[in-house]
Amino acid sequence: MNRLLLIILLNSFLGISQTNNESIFYNGVELYNQGEYQKAISQFELIIENGEHSDALYFNLANSYYKINDLANSIYYFEKDLQPEEFGSVPQALWWSVVTLTSVGYGDVTPNSTGGKVFTSIILFLGIGLVSVPSAILVSAFSKASKK
């Protein structure tokens, strides 16, 4: 009888916890849609602190970080479940961001998720626009100046 009571109490507690996390999640999505990305991040991280993990949670968290231009955290949450050895921490994701943005692209780490691939495409174009093209213009100007 005590076991049955314990199981019923545990199930009802877990159900309340899950319902609470769902309301926090929907609140986070609503904040995201209103452009309150930092507040949405706080809501999504609260769910993780409560011990719940899901693809939808990580996807929304990654998008929120992307909206505030935090590239390392964004790719970390896009890829952490698919590739924990390559994207197992924010510093590892930061390394990927730097290598990709500077157009070095060693190819040792590549994203597997759809969100990660779309994100990578955006980062690649940013790298070309912010690093590669200006570098080529600068080298061309130096080359012309040295010929004079």
C-alpha positions as CSV (number, residue, x, y, z in Angstrom):
1,M,0.0,0.0,0.0
2,N,2.9,2.4,0.8
3,R,4.5,1.6,-2.5
4,L,1.4,2.4,-4.4
5,L,1.0,5.7,-2.6
6,L,4.6,6.6,-3.3
7,I,4.2,5.7,-7.0
8,I,1.0,7.8,-7.2
9,L,2.7,10.8,-5.5
10,L,5.8,10.5,-7.7
11,N,3.7,10.4,-10.9
12,S,1.6,13.4,-9.9
13,F,4.7,15.3,-9.0
14,L,6.4,14.5,-12.3
15,G,3.2,15.4,-14.1
16,I,3.1,18.8,-12.4
17,S,6.8,19.4,-13.2
18,Q,6.3,18.5,-16.8
19,T,3.2,20.8,-17.1
20,N,5.3,23.6,-15.4
21,N,8.1,23.1,-17.9
22,E,5.6,23.2,-20.8
23,S,4.2,26.5,-19.6
24,I,7.7,27.9,-19.2
25,F,8.5,26.7,-22.7
26,Y,5.5,28.3,-24.3
27,N,6.3,31.5,-22.3
28,G,9.8,31.4,-23.8
29,V,8.4,30.9,-27.3
30,E,6.1,33.9,-26.8
31,L,9.0,36.0,-25.5
32,Y,11.0,35.0,-28.6
33,N,8.2,36.0,-30.9
34,Q,8.0,39.4,-29.2
35,G,11.7,39.9,-29.8
36,E,12.7,39.5,-26.1
37,Y,15.5,37.0,-26.9
38,Q,17.4,37.3,-23.7
39,K,14.3,36.7,-21.6
40,A,13.4,33.8,-23.8
41,I,16.9,32.3,-23.3
42,S,16.4,32.6,-19.5
43,Q,13.1,30.7,-19.8
44,F,14.6,27.9,-21.9
45,E,17.6,27.6,-19.6
46,L,15.3,27.3,-16.6
47,I,13.7,24.2,-18.3
48,I,17.2,22.7,-18.7
49,E,17.9,23.4,-15.0
50,N,14.7,21.5,-14.2
51,G,16.3,18.5,-15.9
52,E,14.3,18.4,-19.1
53,H,16.0,18.2,-22.5
54,S,14.4,18.0,-26.0
55,D,15.2,18.8,-29.6
56,A,12.6,21.6,-29.6
57,L,14.1,23.2,-26.5
58,Y,17.6,23.2,-28.0
59,F,16.4,24.4,-31.3
60,N,14.6,27.4,-29.8
61,L,17.5,28.1,-27.5
62,A,19.9,28.0,-30.4
63,N,17.7,30.4,-32.4
64,S,17.5,32.8,-29.5
65,Y,21.3,32.9,-29.1
66,Y,21.6,33.4,-32.9
67,K,19.2,36.4,-32.7
68,I,21.5,38.1,-30.2
69,N,24.6,37.3,-32.3
70,D,26.1,34.8,-29.9
71,L,27.5,32.4,-32.4
72,A,29.3,29.9,-30.2
73,N,26.2,29.3,-28.0
74,S,24.0,29.0,-31.0
75,I,25.9,26.3,-32.7
76,Y,26.5,24.6,-29.4
77,Y,22.8,24.1,-28.8
78,F,22.1,23.2,-32.4
79,E,24.7,20.4,-32.4
80,K,25.3,19.3,-28.8
81,D,23.1,16.2,-28.8
82,L,24.2,15.0,-32.3
83,Q,27.9,15.5,-31.8
84,P,28.8,15.7,-28.1
85,E,32.5,15.0,-28.8
86,E,32.9,17.9,-31.3
87,F,30.4,20.3,-29.8
88,G,30.4,19.2,-26.2
89,S,31.2,22.6,-24.7
90,V,30.9,26.3,-25.6
91,P,34.7,26.7,-26.1
92,Q,34.6,23.8,-28.6
93,A,31.7,25.6,-30.4
94,L,33.6,28.8,-30.2
95,W,36.6,27.2,-31.9
96,W,34.3,26.0,-34.7
97,S,32.9,29.5,-35.1
98,V,36.3,31.2,-35.3
99,V,37.6,28.6,-37.9
100,T,34.5,28.9,-40.0
101,L,34.1,32.7,-39.8
102,T,37.7,33.2,-40.8
103,S,37.2,30.9,-43.8
104,V,40.0,28.6,-42.7
105,G,37.5,25.7,-42.4
106,Y,39.7,22.8,-41.5
107,G,36.8,20.4,-42.1
108,D,37.5,18.5,-38.8
109,V,34.1,19.5,-37.4
110,T,31.0,19.9,-39.4
111,P,27.4,20.2,-38.2
112,N,24.9,17.4,-38.8
113,S,21.6,19.0,-37.9
114,T,19.5,21.0,-40.3
115,G,19.6,24.1,-38.1
116,G,23.4,23.7,-37.8
117,K,23.8,23.5,-41.5
118,V,21.7,26.5,-42.2
119,F,23.6,28.4,-39.5
120,T,26.9,27.3,-41.0
121,S,25.8,28.6,-44.4
122,I,25.1,32.0,-42.9
123,I,28.4,32.0,-41.0
124,L,30.3,31.1,-44.2
125,F,28.9,34.0,-46.1
126,L,29.7,36.3,-43.2
127,G,33.2,35.0,-43.2
128,I,33.6,35.6,-46.9
129,G,32.1,39.1,-46.6
130,L,33.9,40.2,-43.4
131,V,37.3,38.5,-43.7
132,S,38.1,37.0,-47.2
133,V,36.9,39.8,-49.5
134,P,38.4,42.7,-47.4
135,S,41.7,40.7,-47.1
136,A,41.8,40.3,-50.9
137,I,41.2,44.0,-51.4
138,L,43.9,44.9,-48.8
139,V,46.5,42.6,-50.4
140,S,45.7,44.0,-53.9
141,A,46.2,47.5,-52.6
142,F,49.5,46.6,-51.0
143,S,50.6,44.8,-54.2
144,K,49.8,47.9,-56.3
145,A,51.6,50.2,-53.8
146,S,54.7,48.0,-53.8
147,K,54.9,48.0,-57.6
148,K,55.1,51.9,-57.7
